[in-house]
Amino acid sequence: MNNHLWELVALDFFVVPTATFRILFGFIVLGLDRRQVLHFNVTTHPTAEWTSRQIVEARRGGASFSAHPRAGPPSA
């Protein structure tokens, strides 16, 4: 694993409530080798198109992805 640590990334969505009771959705990509932020963005209305654009932008920065979800979709 140490041989490939430089190419591993973690990505996550998170929710941020604001002081005016709005909800912001964040997307972050972290490089695991140096624990640095590779890409970060926030939106009020995430869509599949927005999410795919964020992944494309993060890849331009040098991140590579392989889909291995740990959990299923969020329940409503």
C-alpha positions as CSV (number, residue, x, y, z in Angstrom):
1,M,0.0,0.0,0.0
2,N,2.9,2.4,0.7
3,N,3.9,2.1,-3.0
4,H,0.5,3.4,-4.1
5,L,-0.3,5.9,-1.3
6,W,0.6,8.9,-3.5
7,E,-2.2,8.0,-6.0
8,L,-5.0,7.3,-3.4
9,V,-7.7,9.9,-2.8
10,A,-10.7,10.2,-0.6
11,L,-13.8,12.2,-1.5
12,D,-16.9,13.2,0.5
13,F,-20.0,15.3,0.5
14,F,-20.9,17.2,3.6
15,V,-23.7,19.6,4.7
16,V,-23.1,23.0,6.3
17,P,-26.0,24.9,7.9
18,T,-25.5,28.6,7.7
19,A,-26.4,31.3,10.2
20,T,-29.4,32.3,8.1
21,F,-30.7,28.7,8.2
22,R,-29.7,27.9,4.6
23,I,-28.1,24.6,3.7
24,L,-24.8,24.4,1.8
25,F,-23.5,21.2,0.3
26,G,-19.7,20.7,0.1
27,F,-17.6,18.4,-1.9
28,I,-14.0,17.7,-1.0
29,V,-11.2,15.5,-2.5
30,L,-8.3,14.7,-0.2
31,G,-4.9,13.3,-1.3
32,L,-4.1,10.6,1.2
33,D,-0.3,10.7,0.7
34,R,0.2,14.1,2.3
35,R,-3.4,14.7,3.5
36,Q,-3.8,17.7,1.4
37,V,-7.0,19.2,-0.1
38,L,-6.9,18.5,-3.9
39,H,-10.3,20.0,-4.7
40,F,-13.1,21.7,-2.8
41,N,-16.4,23.3,-3.8
42,V,-19.7,24.3,-2.3
43,T,-23.2,24.6,-3.8
44,T,-26.7,25.2,-2.7
45,H,-28.2,22.6,-5.1
46,P,-26.0,19.7,-5.9
47,T,-26.9,17.8,-9.1
48,A,-25.4,14.8,-10.9
49,E,-24.0,17.2,-13.5
50,W,-22.4,19.4,-10.8
51,T,-20.9,16.4,-9.1
52,S,-19.5,15.0,-12.3
53,R,-18.0,18.4,-13.1
54,Q,-16.3,18.4,-9.7
55,I,-14.7,15.0,-10.4
56,V,-13.5,16.3,-13.8
57,E,-12.0,19.4,-12.1
58,A,-10.3,17.3,-9.4
59,R,-8.8,15.0,-12.1
60,R,-7.3,18.0,-13.8
61,G,-5.5,18.6,-10.6
62,G,-3.9,15.2,-10.7
63,A,-6.3,13.1,-8.7
64,S,-7.4,9.7,-10.0
65,F,-10.6,7.9,-9.0
66,S,-11.9,4.3,-8.7
67,A,-15.4,3.8,-7.4
68,H,-15.5,1.9,-4.1
69,P,-18.4,3.2,-2.1
70,R,-18.5,2.3,1.6
71,A,-22.1,3.1,2.1
72,G,-25.3,3.1,0.1
73,P,-27.2,6.2,-0.9
74,P,-28.5,8.4,2.0
75,S,-32.0,7.5,3.2
76,A,-34.6,10.2,3.2
